[in-house]
């Protein structure tokens, strides 16, 4: 469970990262949110680290990774 302050940060980062993603794209937004939450759960609580995690979630998958 995250503090109210951290929860607000997570929501703000999600909205920023997904500003170009329509609200109707629930699957994409959920995927981004899960990656941001995963990063926060690992202790990455800076805005920059959370933004990076969210933006990385939007990168196309590749077979060679």
CHARMM internal coordinates of N, CA and C (Angstrom, degrees):
IC EDIT
DIST 1 N 1 CA 1.4480
DIST 1 CA 1 C 1.5294
ANGL 1 N 1 CA 1 C 108.90
DIST 1 C 2 N 1.3089
ANGL 1 CA 1 C 2 N 115.67
DIHE 1 N 1 CA 1 C 2 N 134.71
DIST 2 N 2 CA 1.4570
ANGL 1 C 2 N 2 CA 121.54
DIHE 1 CA 1 C 2 N 2 CA -179.67
DIST 2 CA 2 C 1.5238
ANGL 2 N 2 CA 2 C 110.28
DIHE 1 C 2 N 2 CA 2 C -99.50
DIST 2 C 3 N 1.3240
ANGL 2 CA 2 C 3 N 115.16
DIHE 2 N 2 CA 2 C 3 N 155.51
DIST 3 N 3 CA 1.4650
ANGL 2 C 3 N 3 CA 120.36
DIHE 2 CA 2 C 3 N 3 CA 176.36
DIST 3 CA 3 C 1.5270
ANGL 3 N 3 CA 3 C 109.13
DIHE 2 C 3 N 3 CA 3 C -68.08
DIST 3 C 4 N 1.3209
ANGL 3 CA 3 C 4 N 115.57
DIHE 3 N 3 CA 3 C 4 N 164.94
DIST 4 N 4 CA 1.4657
ANGL 3 C 4 N 4 CA 120.63
DIHE 3 CA 3 C 4 N 4 CA 178.58
DIST 4 CA 4 C 1.5289
ANGL 4 N 4 CA 4 C 110.28
DIHE 3 C 4 N 4 CA 4 C -61.05
DIST 4 C 5 N 1.3203
ANGL 4 CA 4 C 5 N 116.82
DIHE 4 N 4 CA 4 C 5 N -37.66
DIST 5 N 5 CA 1.4602
ANGL 4 C 5 N 5 CA 121.17
DIHE 4 CA 4 C 5 N 5 CA 179.48
DIST 5 CA 5 C 1.5259
ANGL 5 N 5 CA 5 C 111.35
DIHE 4 C 5 N 5 CA 5 C -64.48
DIST 5 C 6 N 1.3200
ANGL 5 CA 5 C 6 N 116.08
DIHE 5 N 5 CA 5 C 6 N -45.08
DIST 6 N 6 CA 1.4650
ANGL 5 C 6 N 6 CA 120.43
DIHE 5 CA 5 C 6 N 6 CA 179.15
DIST 6 CA 6 C 1.5208
ANGL 6 N 6 CA 6 C 110.80
DIHE 5 C 6 N 6 CA 6 C -66.41
DIST 6 C 7 N 1.3218
ANGL 6 CA 6 C 7 N 117.22
DIHE 6 N 6 CA 6 C 7 N -40.53
DIST 7 N 7 CA 1.4579
ANGL 6 C 7 N 7 CA 121.35
DIHE 6 CA 6 C 7 N 7 CA 178.17
DIST 7 CA 7 C 1.5235
ANGL 7 N 7 CA 7 C 110.69
DIHE 6 C 7 N 7 CA 7 C -60.23
DIST 7 C 8 N 1.3154
ANGL 7 CA 7 C 8 N 116.53
DIHE 7 N 7 CA 7 C 8 N -42.36
DIST 8 N 8 CA 1.4675
ANGL 7 C 8 N 8 CA 120.77
DIHE 7 CA 7 C 8 N 8 CA 177.82
DIST 8 CA 8 C 1.5325
ANGL 8 N 8 CA 8 C 110.55
DIHE 7 C 8 N 8 CA 8 C -63.01
DIST 8 C 9 N 1.3226
ANGL 8 CA 8 C 9 N 116.97
DIHE 8 N 8 CA 8 C 9 N -40.79
DIST 9 N 9 CA 1.4614
ANGL 8 C 9 N 9 CA 121.61
DIHE 8 CA 8 C 9 N 9 CA 177.65
DIST 9 CA 9 C 1.5249
ANGL 9 N 9 CA 9 C 110.44
DIHE 8 C 9 N 9 CA 9 C -62.63
DIST 9 C 10 N 1.3221
ANGL 9 CA 9 C 10 N 117.16
DIHE 9 N 9 CA 9 C 10 N -45.52
DIST 10 N 10 CA 1.4603
ANGL 9 C 10 N 10 CA 121.63
DIHE 9 CA 9 C 10 N 10 CA -179.84
DIST 10 CA 10 C 1.5277
ANGL 10 N 10 CA 10 C 110.98
DIHE 9 C 10 N 10 CA 10 C -60.03
DIST 10 C 11 N 1.3178
ANGL 10 CA 10 C 11 N 116.36
DIHE 10 N 10 CA 10 C 11 N -43.21
DIST 11 N 11 CA 1.4716
ANGL 10 C 11 N 11 CA 120.33
DIHE 10 CA 10 C 11 N 11 CA 179.26
DIST 11 CA 11 C 1.5225
ANGL 11 N 11 CA 11 C 111.16
DIHE 10 C 11 N 11 CA 11 C -65.38
DIST 11 C 12 N 1.3174
ANGL 11 CA 11 C 12 N 116.06
DIHE 11 N 11 CA 11 C 12 N -42.21
DIST 12 N 12 CA 1.4660
ANGL 11 C 12 N 12 CA 120.25
DIHE 11 CA 11 C 12 N 12 CA -179.70
DIST 12 CA 12 C 1.5261
ANGL 12 N 12 CA 12 C 111.00
DIHE 11 C 12 N 12 CA 12 C -63.20
DIST 12 C 13 N 1.3251
ANGL 12 CA 12 C 13 N 116.41
DIHE 12 N 12 CA 12 C 13 N -42.81
DIST 13 N 13 CA 1.4658
ANGL 12 C 13 N 13 CA 120.39
DIHE 12 CA 12 C 13 N 13 CA 179.15
DIST 13 CA 13 C 1.5261
ANGL 13 N 13 CA 13 C 109.86
DIHE 12 C 13 N 13 CA 13 C -65.63
DIST 13 C 14 N 1.3104
ANGL 13 CA 13 C 14 N 117.27
DIHE 13 N 13 CA 13 C 14 N -42.58
DIST 14 N 14 CA 1.4699
ANGL 13 C 14 N 14 CA 120.69
DIHE 13 CA 13 C 14 N 14 CA 178.55
DIST 14 CA 14 C 1.5236
ANGL 14 N 14 CA 14 C 110.22
DIHE 13 C 14 N 14 CA 14 C -58.64
DIST 14 C 15 N 1.3110
ANGL 14 CA 14 C 15 N 117.43
DIHE 14 N 14 CA 14 C 15 N -47.41
DIST 15 N 15 CA 1.4591
ANGL 14 C 15 N 15 CA 120.90
DIHE 14 CA 14 C 15 N 15 CA -179.72
DIST 15 CA 15 C 1.5219
ANGL 15 N 15 CA 15 C 111.64
DIHE 14 C 15 N 15 CA 15 C -63.52
DIST 15 C 16 N 1.3145
ANGL 15 CA 15 C 16 N 116.66
DIHE 15 N 15 CA 15 C 16 N -38.36
DIST 16 N 16 CA 1.4672
ANGL 15 C 16 N 16 CA 120.29
DIHE 15 CA 15 C 16 N 16 CA 179.01
DIST 16 CA 16 C 1.5285
ANGL 16 N 16 CA 16 C 110.74
DIHE 15 C 16 N 16 CA 16 C -66.22
DIST 16 C 17 N 1.3207
ANGL 16 CA 16 C 17 N 116.53
DIHE 16 N 16 CA 16 C 17 N -48.64
DIST 17 N 17 CA 1.4620
ANGL 16 C 17 N 17 CA 120.87
DIHE 16 CA 16 C 17 N 17 CA -177.78
DIST 17 CA 17 C 1.5330
ANGL 17 N 17 CA 17 C 110.70
DIHE 16 C 17 N 17 CA 17 C -64.69
DIST 17 C 18 N 1.3155
ANGL 17 CA 17 C 18 N 116.12
DIHE 17 N 17 CA 17 C 18 N -35.33
DIST 18 N 18 CA 1.4657
ANGL 17 C 18 N 18 CA 120.63
DIHE 17 CA 17 C 18 N 18 CA -175.68
DIST 18 CA 18 C 1.5267
ANGL 18 N 18 CA 18 C 113.26
DIHE 17 C 18 N 18 CA 18 C -98.66
DIST 18 C 19 N 1.3213
ANGL 18 CA 18 C 19 N 118.26
DIHE 18 N 18 CA 18 C 19 N 17.43
DIST 19 N 19 CA 1.4576
ANGL 18 C 19 N 19 CA 119.94
DIHE 18 CA 18 C 19 N 19 CA -175.93
DIST 19 CA 19 C 1.5313
ANGL 19 N 19 CA 19 C 112.52
DIHE 18 C 19 N 19 CA 19 C -59.93
DIST 19 C 20 N 1.3187
ANGL 19 CA 19 C 20 N 118.10
DIHE 19 N 19 CA 19 C 20 N -27.28
DIST 20 N 20 CA 1.4663
ANGL 19 C 20 N 20 CA 121.78
DIHE 19 CA 19 C 20 N 20 CA 179.86
DIST 20 CA 20 C 1.5417
ANGL 20 N 20 CA 20 C 111.99
DIHE 19 C 20 N 20 CA 20 C -93.44
DIST 20 C 21 N 1.3260
ANGL 20 CA 20 C 21 N 116.77
DIHE 20 N 20 CA 20 C 21 N -5.76
DIST 21 N 21 CA 1.4641
ANGL 20 C 21 N 21 CA 121.90
DIHE 20 CA 20 C 21 N 21 CA -177.22
DIST 21 CA 21 C 1.5339
ANGL 21 N 21 CA 21 C 108.20
DIHE 20 C 21 N 21 CA 21 C -93.94
DIST 21 C 22 N 1.3246
ANGL 21 CA 21 C 22 N 118.06
DIHE 21 N 21 CA 21 C 22 N 123.41
DIST 22 N 22 CA 1.4720
ANGL 21 C 22 N 22 CA 119.62
DIHE 21 CA 21 C 22 N 22 CA 178.57
DIST 22 CA 22 C 1.5339
ANGL 22 N 22 CA 22 C 111.24
DIHE 21 C 22 N 22 CA 22 C -59.57
DIST 22 C 23 N 1.3119
ANGL 22 CA 22 C 23 N 115.83
DIHE 22 N 22 CA 22 C 23 N 145.89
DIST 23 N 23 CA 1.4700
ANGL 22 C 23 N 23 CA 121.31
DIHE 22 CA 22 C 23 N 23 CA 179.07
DIST 23 CA 23 C 1.5249
ANGL 23 N 23 CA 23 C 110.17
DIHE 22 C 23 N 23 CA 23 C -59.89
DIST 23 C 24 N 1.3143
ANGL 23 CA 23 C 24 N 116.80
DIHE 23 N 23 CA 23 C 24 N -27.27
DIST 24 N 24 CA 1.4662
ANGL 23 C 24 N 24 CA 120.68
DIHE 23 CA 23 C 24 N 24 CA 179.86
DIST 24 CA 24 C 1.5288
ANGL 24 N 24 CA 24 C 112.94
DIHE 23 C 24 N 24 CA 24 C -69.79
DIST 24 C 25 N 1.3267
ANGL 24 CA 24 C 25 N 117.79
DIHE 24 N 24 CA 24 C 25 N -15.18
DIST 25 N 25 CA 1.4702
ANGL 24 C 25 N 25 CA 122.16
DIHE 24 CA 24 C 25 N 25 CA 178.01
DIST 25 CA 25 C 1.5251
ANGL 25 N 25 CA 25 C 109.80
DIHE 24 C 25 N 25 CA 25 C -84.66
DIST 25 C 26 N 1.3080
ANGL 25 CA 25 C 26 N 115.27
DIHE 25 N 25 CA 25 C 26 N 65.11
DIST 26 N 26 CA 1.4612
ANGL 25 C 26 N 26 CA 122.14
DIHE 25 CA 25 C 26 N 26 CA -173.56
DIST 26 CA 26 C 1.5267
ANGL 26 N 26 CA 26 C 112.01
DIHE 25 C 26 N 26 CA 26 C -60.33
DIST 26 C 27 N 1.3221
ANGL 26 CA 26 C 27 N 117.00
DIHE 26 N 26 CA 26 C 27 N -41.19
DIST 27 N 27 CA 1.4648
ANGL 26 C 27 N 27 CA 120.34
DIHE 26 CA 26 C 27 N 27 CA -178.43
DIST 27 CA 27 C 1.5203
ANGL 27 N 27 CA 27 C 112.39
DIHE 26 C 27 N 27 CA 27 C -61.92
DIST 27 C 28 N 1.3144
ANGL 27 CA 27 C 28 N 116.71
DIHE 27 N 27 CA 27 C 28 N -43.37
DIST 28 N 28 CA 1.4635
ANGL 27 C 28 N 28 CA 121.19
DIHE 27 CA 27 C 28 N 28 CA 179.88
DIST 28 CA 28 C 1.5249
ANGL 28 N 28 CA 28 C 109.86
DIHE 27 C 28 N 28 CA 28 C -66.39
DIST 28 C 29 N 1.3140
ANGL 28 CA 28 C 29 N 116.05
DIHE 28 N 28 CA 28 C 29 N -47.38
DIST 29 N 29 CA 1.4664
ANGL 28 C 29 N 29 CA 120.26
DIHE 28 CA 28 C 29 N 29 CA -178.57
DIST 29 CA 29 C 1.5366
ANGL 29 N 29 CA 29 C 110.84
DIHE 28 C 29 N 29 CA 29 C -63.54
DIST 29 C 30 N 1.3229
ANGL 29 CA 29 C 30 N 116.77
DIHE 29 N 29 CA 29 C 30 N -36.80
DIST 30 N 30 CA 1.4650
ANGL 29 C 30 N 30 CA 120.99
DIHE 29 CA 29 C 30 N 30 CA 177.80
DIST 30 CA 30 C 1.5177
ANGL 30 N 30 CA 30 C 110.49
DIHE 29 C 30 N 30 CA 30 C -66.04
DIST 30 C 31 N 1.3181
ANGL 30 CA 30 C 31 N 116.91
DIHE 30 N 30 CA 30 C 31 N -41.16
DIST 31 N 31 CA 1.4718
ANGL 30 C 31 N 31 CA 121.17
DIHE 30 CA 30 C 31 N 31 CA 178.74
DIST 31 CA 31 C 1.5280
ANGL 31 N 31 CA 31 C 110.30
DIHE 30 C 31 N 31 CA 31 C -62.11
DIST 31 C 32 N 1.3279
ANGL 31 CA 31 C 32 N 116.70
DIHE 31 N 31 CA 31 C 32 N -45.98
DIST 32 N 32 CA 1.4635
ANGL 31 C 32 N 32 CA 120.85
DIHE 31 CA 31 C 32 N 32 CA 178.68
DIST 32 CA 32 C 1.5273
ANGL 32 N 32 CA 32 C 110.07
DIHE 31 C 32 N 32 CA 32 C -61.57
DIST 32 C 33 N 1.3246
ANGL 32 CA 32 C 33 N 116.48
DIHE 32 N 32 CA 32 C 33 N -45.67
DIST 33 N 33 CA 1.4674
ANGL 32 C 33 N 33 CA 120.62
DIHE 32 CA 32 C 33 N 33 CA 179.57
DIST 33 CA 33 C 1.5200
ANGL 33 N 33 CA 33 C 111.33
DIHE 32 C 33 N 33 CA 33 C -59.33
DIST 33 C 34 N 1.3297
ANGL 33 CA 33 C 34 N 116.69
DIHE 33 N 33 CA 33 C 34 N -41.32
DIST 34 N 34 CA 1.4644
ANGL 33 C 34 N 34 CA 119.38
DIHE 33 CA 33 C 34 N 34 CA -178.78
DIST 34 CA 34 C 1.5213
ANGL 34 N 34 CA 34 C 111.34
DIHE 33 C 34 N 34 CA 34 C -65.02
DIST 34 C 35 N 1.3223
ANGL 34 CA 34 C 35 N 117.40
DIHE 34 N 34 CA 34 C 35 N -37.48
DIST 35 N 35 CA 1.4676
ANGL 34 C 35 N 35 CA 120.51
DIHE 34 CA 34 C 35 N 35 CA 179.21
DIST 35 CA 35 C 1.5274
ANGL 35 N 35 CA 35 C 111.32
DIHE 34 C 35 N 35 CA 35 C -70.68
DIST 35 C 36 N 1.3182
ANGL 35 CA 35 C 36 N 116.63
DIHE 35 N 35 CA 35 C 36 N -36.23
DIST 36 N 36 CA 1.4733
ANGL 35 C 36 N 36 CA 120.19
DIHE 35 CA 35 C 36 N 36 CA 176.17
DIST 36 CA 36 C 1.5245
ANGL 36 N 36 CA 36 C 109.33
DIHE 35 C 36 N 36 CA 36 C -66.22
DIST 36 C 37 N 1.3167
ANGL 36 CA 36 C 37 N 117.05
DIHE 36 N 36 CA 36 C 37 N -44.36
DIST 37 N 37 CA 1.4734
ANGL 36 C 37 N 37 CA 120.73
DIHE 36 CA 36 C 37 N 37 CA 178.07
DIST 37 CA 37 C 1.5294
ANGL 37 N 37 CA 37 C 111.44
DIHE 36 C 37 N 37 CA 37 C -62.85
DIST 37 C 38 N 1.3144
ANGL 37 CA 37 C 38 N 116.50
DIHE 37 N 37 CA 37 C 38 N -40.38
DIST 38 N 38 CA 1.4655
ANGL 37 C 38 N 38 CA 121.34
DIHE 37 CA 37 C 38 N 38 CA 178.54
DIST 38 CA 38 C 1.5325
ANGL 38 N 38 CA 38 C 110.33
DIHE 37 C 38 N 38 CA 38 C -60.44
DIST 38 C 39 N 1.3166
ANGL 38 CA 38 C 39 N 116.22
DIHE 38 N 38 CA 38 C 39 N -44.39
DIST 39 N 39 CA 1.4633
ANGL 38 C 39 N 39 CA 120.35
DIHE 38 CA 38 C 39 N 39 CA 178.69
DIST 39 CA 39 C 1.5300
ANGL 39 N 39 CA 39 C 110.65
DIHE 38 C 39 N 39 CA 39 C -63.09
DIST 39 C 40 N 1.3153
ANGL 39 CA 39 C 40 N 116.86
DIHE 39 N 39 CA 39 C 40 N -43.34
DIST 40 N 40 CA 1.4725
ANGL 39 C 40 N 40 CA 120.68
DIHE 39 CA 39 C 40 N 40 CA 179.92
DIST 40 CA 40 C 1.5279
ANGL 40 N 40 CA 40 C 110.90
DIHE 39 C 40 N 40 CA 40 C -64.49
DIST 40 C 41 N 1.3232
ANGL 40 CA 40 C 41 N 116.47
DIHE 40 N 40 CA 40 C 41 N -38.69
DIST 41 N 41 CA 1.4696
ANGL 40 C 41 N 41 CA 120.50
DIHE 40 CA 40 C 41 N 41 CA 179.25
DIST 41 CA 41 C 1.5246
ANGL 41 N 41 CA 41 C 111.40
DIHE 40 C 41 N 41 CA 41 C -65.40
DIST 41 C 42 N 1.3321
ANGL 41 CA 41 C 42 N 116.65
DIHE 41 N 41 CA 41 C 42 N -26.41
DIST 42 N 42 CA 1.4663
ANGL 41 C 42 N 42 CA 121.31
DIHE 41 CA 41 C 42 N 42 CA 178.07
DIST 42 CA 42 C 1.5301
ANGL 42 N 42 CA 42 C 111.50
DIHE 41 C 42 N 42 CA 42 C -86.02
DIST 42 C 43 N 1.3333
ANGL 42 CA 42 C 43 N 116.50
DIHE 42 N 42 CA 42 C 43 N 3.94
DIST 43 N 43 CA 1.4559
ANGL 42 C 43 N 43 CA 119.99
DIHE 42 CA 42 C 43 N 43 CA 175.89
DIST 43 CA 43 C 1.5112
ANGL 43 N 43 CA 43 C 115.00
DIHE 42 C 43 N 43 CA 43 C 98.92
DIST 43 C 44 N 1.3147
ANGL 43 CA 43 C 44 N 117.66
DIHE 43 N 43 CA 43 C 44 N 0.20
DIST 44 N 44 CA 1.4579
ANGL 43 C 44 N 44 CA 120.86
DIHE 43 CA 43 C 44 N 44 CA 178.75
DIST 44 CA 44 C 1.5248
ANGL 44 N 44 CA 44 C 107.78
DIHE 43 C 44 N 44 CA 44 C -82.74
DIST 44 C 45 N 1.3118
ANGL 44 CA 44 C 45 N 116.29
DIHE 44 N 44 CA 44 C 45 N 100.94
DIST 45 N 45 CA 1.4603
ANGL 44 C 45 N 45 CA 120.07
DIHE 44 CA 44 C 45 N 45 CA -174.49
DIST 45 CA 45 C 1.5201
ANGL 45 N 45 CA 45 C 113.52
DIHE 44 C 45 N 45 CA 45 C -114.71
DIST 45 C 46 N 1.3357
ANGL 45 CA 45 C 46 N 118.02
DIHE 45 N 45 CA 45 C 46 N 0.27
DIST 46 N 46 CA 1.4653
ANGL 45 C 46 N 46 CA 118.53
DIHE 45 CA 45 C 46 N 46 CA 178.68
DIST 46 CA 46 C 1.5222
ANGL 46 N 46 CA 46 C 108.88
DIHE 45 C 46 N 46 CA 46 C -77.99
DIST 46 C 47 N 1.3111
ANGL 46 CA 46 C 47 N 115.22
DIHE 46 N 46 CA 46 C 47 N 149.96
DIST 47 N 47 CA 1.4569
ANGL 46 C 47 N 47 CA 120.59
DIHE 46 CA 46 C 47 N 47 CA 179.23
DIST 47 CA 47 C 1.5205
ANGL 47 N 47 CA 47 C 110.74
DIHE 46 C 47 N 47 CA 47 C -57.21
DIST 47 C 48 N 1.3155
ANGL 47 CA 47 C 48 N 117.29
DIHE 47 N 47 CA 47 C 48 N -43.92
DIST 48 N 48 CA 1.4670
ANGL 47 C 48 N 48 CA 120.86
DIHE 47 CA 47 C 48 N 48 CA -178.70
DIST 48 CA 48 C 1.5222
ANGL 48 N 48 CA 48 C 111.95
DIHE 47 C 48 N 48 CA 48 C -62.61
DIST 48 C 49 N 1.3150
ANGL 48 CA 48 C 49 N 117.77
DIHE 48 N 48 CA 48 C 49 N -43.42
DIST 49 N 49 CA 1.4662
ANGL 48 C 49 N 49 CA 121.13
DIHE 48 CA 48 C 49 N 49 CA -179.73
DIST 49 CA 49 C 1.5287
ANGL 49 N 49 CA 49 C 110.69
DIHE 48 C 49 N 49 CA 49 C -64.91
DIST 49 C 50 N 1.3132
ANGL 49 CA 49 C 50 N 116.84
DIHE 49 N 49 CA 49 C 50 N -39.90
DIST 50 N 50 CA 1.4606
ANGL 49 C 50 N 50 CA 120.56
DIHE 49 CA 49 C 50 N 50 CA -179.96
DIST 50 CA 50 C 1.5304
ANGL 50 N 50 CA 50 C 110.76
DIHE 49 C 50 N 50 CA 50 C -69.90
DIST 50 C 51 N 1.3255
ANGL 50 CA 50 C 51 N 116.93
DIHE 50 N 50 CA 50 C 51 N -39.38
DIST 51 N 51 CA 1.4744
ANGL 50 C 51 N 51 CA 120.29
DIHE 50 CA 50 C 51 N 51 CA 176.20
DIST 51 CA 51 C 1.5232
ANGL 51 N 51 CA 51 C 110.15
DIHE 50 C 51 N 51 CA 51 C -61.42
DIST 51 C 52 N 1.3161
ANGL 51 CA 51 C 52 N 116.70
DIHE 51 N 51 CA 51 C 52 N -43.87
DIST 52 N 52 CA 1.4540
ANGL 51 C 52 N 52 CA 121.41
DIHE 51 CA 51 C 52 N 52 CA 179.83
DIST 52 CA 52 C 1.5262
ANGL 52 N 52 CA 52 C 110.78
DIHE 51 C 52 N 52 CA 52 C -60.00
DIST 52 C 53 N 1.3159
ANGL 52 CA 52 C 53 N 116.35
DIHE 52 N 52 CA 52 C 53 N -44.31
DIST 53 N 53 CA 1.4691
ANGL 52 C 53 N 53 CA 120.67
DIHE 52 CA 52 C 53 N 53 CA 178.84
DIST 53 CA 53 C 1.5223
ANGL 53 N 53 CA 53 C 110.71
DIHE 52 C 53 N 53 CA 53 C -62.15
DIST 53 C 54 N 1.3116
ANGL 53 CA 53 C 54 N 116.46
DIHE 53 N 53 CA 53 C 54 N -42.58
DIST 54 N 54 CA 1.4550
ANGL 53 C 54 N 54 CA 120.52
DIHE 53 CA 53 C 54 N 54 CA 179.64
DIST 54 CA 54 C 1.5138
ANGL 54 N 54 CA 54 C 112.16
DIHE 53 C 54 N 54 CA 54 C -66.70
DIST 54 C 55 N 1.3133
ANGL 54 CA 54 C 55 N 117.40
DIHE 54 N 54 CA 54 C 55 N -43.50
DIST 55 N 55 CA 1.4667
ANGL 54 C 55 N 55 CA 120.89
DIHE 54 CA 54 C 55 N 55 CA -179.93
DIST 55 CA 55 C 1.5213
ANGL 55 N 55 CA 55 C 111.72
DIHE 54 C 55 N 55 CA 55 C -67.69
DIST 55 C 56 N 1.3238
ANGL 55 CA 55 C 56 N 115.48
DIHE 55 N 55 CA 55 C 56 N -35.98
DIST 56 N 56 CA 1.4658
ANGL 55 C 56 N 56 CA 119.44
DIHE 55 CA 55 C 56 N 56 CA 177.76
DIST 56 CA 56 C 1.5301
ANGL 56 N 56 CA 56 C 110.37
DIHE 55 C 56 N 56 CA 56 C -63.70
DIST 56 C 57 N 1.3261
ANGL 56 CA 56 C 57 N 116.64
DIHE 56 N 56 CA 56 C 57 N -33.51
DIST 57 N 57 CA 1.4688
ANGL 56 C 57 N 57 CA 120.81
DIHE 56 CA 56 C 57 N 57 CA 178.58
DIST 57 CA 57 C 1.5207
ANGL 57 N 57 CA 57 C 111.76
DIHE 56 C 57 N 57 CA 57 C -64.96
DIST 57 C 58 N 1.3319
ANGL 57 CA 57 C 58 N 117.03
DIHE 57 N 57 CA 57 C 58 N -21.81
DIST 58 N 58 CA 1.4641
ANGL 57 C 58 N 58 CA 121.04
DIHE 57 CA 57 C 58 N 58 CA 179.49
DIST 58 CA 58 C 1.5198
ANGL 58 N 58 CA 58 C 113.26
DIHE 57 C 58 N 58 CA 58 C -88.55
DIST 58 C 59 N 1.3313
ANGL 58 CA 58 C 59 N 117.36
DIHE 58 N 58 CA 58 C 59 N -7.64
DIST 59 N 59 CA 1.4581
ANGL 58 C 59 N 59 CA 120.38
DIHE 58 CA 58 C 59 N 59 CA 178.79
DIST 59 CA 59 C 1.5197
ANGL 59 N 59 CA 59 C 109.52
DIHE 58 C 59 N 59 CA 59 C -70.06
DIST 59 C 60 N 1.3298
ANGL 59 CA 59 C 60 N 116.15
DIHE 59 N 59 CA 59 C 60 N 143.22
DIST 60 N 60 CA 1.4678
ANGL 59 C 60 N 60 CA 118.10
DIHE 59 CA 59 C 60 N 60 CA 178.64
DIST 60 CA 60 C 1.5283
ANGL 60 N 60 CA 60 C 111.01
DIHE 59 C 60 N 60 CA 60 C -64.75
DIST 60 C 61 N 1.3038
ANGL 60 CA 60 C 61 N 117.04
DIHE 60 N 60 CA 60 C 61 N 141.82
DIST 61 N 61 CA 1.4705
ANGL 60 C 61 N 61 CA 119.45
DIHE 60 CA 60 C 61 N 61 CA 177.85
DIST 61 CA 61 C 1.5251
ANGL 61 N 61 CA 61 C 110.72
DIHE 60 C 61 N 61 CA 61 C -70.23
DIST 61 C 62 N 1.3029
ANGL 61 CA 61 C 62 N 114.68
DIHE 61 N 61 CA 61 C 62 N 149.23
DIST 62 N 62 CA 1.4650
ANGL 61 C 62 N 62 CA 119.54
DIHE 61 CA 61 C 62 N 62 CA 175.60
DIST 62 CA 62 C 1.5123
ANGL 62 N 62 CA 62 C 109.04
DIHE 61 C 62 N 62 CA 62 C -126.76
DIST 62 C 63 N 1.3006
ANGL 62 CA 62 C 63 N 116.56
DIHE 62 N 62 CA 62 C 63 N 156.24
DIST 63 N 63 CA 1.4515
ANGL 62 C 63 N 63 CA 121.24
DIHE 62 CA 62 C 63 N 63 CA -179.71
DIST 63 CA 63 C 1.5239
ANGL 63 N 63 CA 63 C 111.81
DIHE 62 C 63 N 63 CA 63 C -81.21
DIST 63 C 64 N 1.3167
ANGL 63 CA 63 C 64 N 116.92
DIHE 63 N 63 CA 63 C 64 N -17.07
DIST 64 N 64 CA 1.4504
ANGL 63 C 64 N 64 CA 120.39
DIHE 63 CA 63 C 64 N 64 CA -172.24
DIST 64 CA 64 C 1.4940
ANGL 64 N 64 CA 64 C 114.65
DIHE 63 C 64 N 64 CA 64 C -94.46
DIST 64 C 65 N 1.2814
ANGL 64 CA 64 C 65 N 118.93
DIHE 64 N 64 CA 64 C 65 N 4.49
DIST 65 N 65 CA 1.4636
ANGL 64 C 65 N 65 CA 120.99
DIHE 64 CA 64 C 65 N 65 CA 178.92
DIST 65 CA 65 C 1.4904
ANGL 65 N 65 CA 65 C 110.60
DIHE 64 C 65 N 65 CA 65 C -85.21
END
COOR INIT
IC SEED 1 N 1 CA 1 C
IC BUILD
